[in-house]
Amino acid sequence: MKWIEVIQLRSAEINRNLLESKLNRLIGDADRGSNKQVIMAYSRVLIDTDFSIHLCHDSNEAKHDGSRLGVRIVNALKEFGLVNHSVWVEIHGRR
């Protein structure tokens, strides 16, 4: 089963370099952790304070409250602003 976690951050206008450094560290840790998940991070066009992190999973079941990694990322980003965390299950995809 394929499912994703979407973690959105609307950061306060604080040290962007510190935030990007933390995001890069979290992504690096995730890349070393598992070959069954993919992590991607995006910044919003024209709004420098908005970020979206996507954790893509391929496992037997989706965790309705997110993975351990997703929860860890959410907790790490709370100091930077408002965080929204949601879980999505693939219903149809290209093969």
Secondary structure, DSSP 8 states (H G I E B T S, - for coil): -EEEEEEEEEE-SS-HHHHHHHHHHHHHHHHHH-SSEEEEEEE-TT-TTEEEEEEEEESSS--TT--HHHHHHHHHHGGGEEEEEEEEE-S----
